């Protein structure tokens, strides 16, 4: 099986590859059986997470825990084939993001009642997102010091390269759409929101004078909204299958040895994530809602965020859960979700940069005094806006923060952390998404847009 046909075309040169592809197919059969038995979607999602984790570890065991898993031919082949399912599913979700956000923002503005203030909604959302990111940064500072990250480490540089840092003004200017079609193609969600907002406001103004002329456009928006939601529901049904492949790929592709090499930083990250999740639950409880019920309502979105490592890809599922399970107005869910997927990310822009900054400071002997702490919080707060809509947000965040703290030259010292980034990114992304979901709940309560009958499961609702 070493011919070019098997090696370069089919990517099947090892019997173990075929066996593990067969195992994945069998697990898909298990998921299908659970679906036919009407097992709850959230139960299937959690089951898929467990199966994916076991499958990834099993691949590692068969590969004898390699230091560089993707250099082992059969693991590289499995990674490619599993990626067909895992990455294919995420691509389908990402395919929905721009059209769903675009038409939803226009629709929410058209359906906005007299007296409702879009500017007030935007400011409340952004302030909540940034405030929780600042709290996440403070938690990262505390946890980093408790774990003594970087203390006693030898100054060994790696090949990690700092991302080019753009001025905040240039970044914000880049979010203003000079070409809306280009913004859509590049996935610049903030620009899409801005363009859709202008269209929605203009349409609403013209309805007063030219209602008969504008009516076909409004009907088109409503029709397209119904159609794109139908597509979204179809794709979301495949989520448990994708979760198995997504998690198995992450575990198999990174390796147990890589986890062992940076176990302290991994533990610090997940402790910080857990503490910040508790803060989210407290905020929800302060609004008079049961946080345990909240977790039950949004667990599917959190599982997908954890396994997929994509806040933006999780957005259609987040909107669905906020609408159907939390009882939040669909327009508000879409609006807050869109902003939260691009700004004020508690994990990537809050906890993670703070942990890295503490580690680098300890490695270089930089004192972590009050000046350092205040400067770090300010830089992180500003960076949470500055990285909005940019790819590789976590790496960009630590690039911006280290540069802002005058530690940019020491970026190569964190090569070991960058090497296990996918393991860290699972927790970070879940926290990003939970921060957005929490913000949506807080905004919904502030604007009286949550149906508590739906929230507590006493009434069902379908995305209209």
HELIX and SHEET records of a PDB file:
HELIX    1   1 UNK A    4  UNK A    4  1                                   1    
HELIX    2   2 UNK A    5  UNK A   10  3                                   6    
HELIX    3   3 UNK A   15  UNK A   36  1                                  22    
HELIX    4   4 UNK A   41  UNK A   62  1                                  22    
HELIX    5   5 UNK A   69  UNK A   71  5                                   3    
HELIX    6   6 UNK A   73  UNK A  110  1                                  38    
HELIX    7   7 UNK A  118  UNK A  146  1                                  29    
HELIX    8   8 UNK A  168  UNK A  174  1                                   7    
HELIX    9   9 UNK A  180  UNK A  186  1                                   7    
HELIX   10  10 UNK A  189  UNK A  207  1                                  19    
HELIX   11  11 UNK A  211  UNK A  236  1                                  26    
HELIX   12  12 UNK A  239  UNK A  254  1                                  16    
HELIX   13  13 UNK A  256  UNK A  261  1                                   6    
HELIX   14  14 UNK A  263  UNK A  286  1                                  24    
HELIX   15  15 UNK A  291  UNK A  308  1                                  18    
HELIX   16  16 UNK A  311  UNK A  324  1                                  14    
HELIX   17  17 UNK A  330  UNK A  340  1                                  11    
HELIX   18  18 UNK A  346  UNK A  351  3                                   6    
HELIX   19  19 UNK A  352  UNK A  364  1                                  13    
HELIX   20  20 UNK A  370  UNK A  386  1                                  17    
HELIX   21  21 UNK A  393  UNK A  404  1                                  12    
HELIX   22  22 UNK A  408  UNK A  414  5                                   7    
HELIX   23  23 UNK A  415  UNK A  419  1                                   5    
HELIX   24  24 UNK A  421  UNK A  446  1                                  26    
HELIX   25  25 UNK A  452  UNK A  455  1                                   4    
END                                                                             
